[in-house]
Amino acid sequence: MKVRLDEEKELIRISQSFFDKEKSVLKIDFEFIIISENEVIDRFTEVHYIKTYTFESITKLITEGECKVLGFYKDNLNVEQATENEFRVIAAVKPA
């Protein structure tokens, strides 16, 4: 990904993801490079760990909290049913 920060600088973000299926954790390694006038002026890295959940595990947690899942929806402003392949979902819930 490349983003212009201002008239002189741009940011390049390079990412690589690794999914640990046993732990349900997504690890993302980021490298950021800031360039000005075709020269690297700064460079840094970040590592993000994201815990992931299946619909089944989310449903279990919600029912343990004495609620009921009404549905899973895509994380956008449209009301579209989500699939297990979505990166982020919204769960509609009501008290049981």
Secondary structure, 3 states (H helix, E strand, C coil): CEEECCCCEEEEEEEEEEEECCCCEEEEEEEEEEEECCEEEEEEEEEEEEECCCHHHHHHHHHHCCEEEEEEEECCCCCCECCCCCCCEEEEEEEC
